[in-house]
Amino acid sequence: DGSARETTVWLAVVDGTGYVRTGSTRWGDNAVRNGELVLKAEHASYPLRIDLVEDEAQRQRVSDAFREKYGWTDAMLSWMRGSRPKIMRLVPKPQE
């Protein structure tokens, strides 16, 4: 329904840029529809714009970074994300 929700996500960094990924989830659908999300870490909030990653070579680099960071757990959960998960590049929003 587009209402705000909180969910725990895994984050990978490739060349200094953060990425999150998800399969068929409501939060992922909402983020794609809105084009933005707020990442909360410890006591800080970071409003971000998201760009879907479609380039296959970049998708592979990001997937490799998740696999390196999260290891066998990432491999075990890959069936939940499906064959083509949403991979979102996190882009800082300009200060208003």
N, C-alpha and C positions, 0 to 999 in steps of 0.2 A: 504493500500500500504506500510505500515511499516514506513512511515515518522513520524517525531516527532510531537506530539500534546500535548496540555495542556488541562486538564480537572480537575474540582473540585471533590475531593473524600472525603468520610467519612473515618475516621480512628478509629479503636478500638484497645485497648491494653489488652492483656491477659497474665498474668504472665511476664510482662515486655517486651513482644514482640508485635510489631505493626502488624496490619492486615488491608488490604483493600479488598473490594469485589465488584463484578459487575456481571451483567447478560450478555446477548449477546451484547457486545459493541466492537467497533473497538479498543479502547484503551486497553481493557482487552485482546483481541485477540493478539494485538501487544506485550503487556507485557509478555504474556505466550510464544509467539513465540520467543521473544528476551531473556526471562529469567531475565529481569531487567527493572528497571524504575528509574526515578529521582523524588524524593519527594521534593517539594519546600514549605517551611513554612516561612512566613515573608520574611526575606532577606537572607535566607540560602537555599542551595541545598544539598540534601543527595542522592548520587548514591546508589542504593540498588539492591540486587539480590532478586528474588522472588521464593518462593516454593509454589506450589499449595497444599492446604490442602485437603487431601482425607479421612483421618481418620474421621469416622462419629461422634465419641465422641468429638473430637477437633472442628469439624465443628459446632457442637451444642454449645459448649462453646463460640466460637467466635460469632455465631449468637446471643446468649444470651447477650454478651457484647455490640453488636450493639443495640439490643433492649433496654437494660438498659440505654445506653448513649443517644440514639436518640428517644426513646419512641414511641408515636403513629405515628410519621412521618415515622419511620422505618417500622412499621406495614402497613401503607397505601401504601408505595412504594414497598412492597415485591412482589406484582403482576408483577411489571416491571422487577424484577430480575429473575423471573421464579422459578421453584421448586428446582433447584440445581445451585445456582450462583457460579461463580468462587470466591473462597476465597484464598487470597494470603498472605502468611507470608512474612514479610519484613525482609530481612537479610542484615546487613551492608556488603558492598563490602570491601575487603582488600585494604589498601592504596597501590597505585602503586609507 
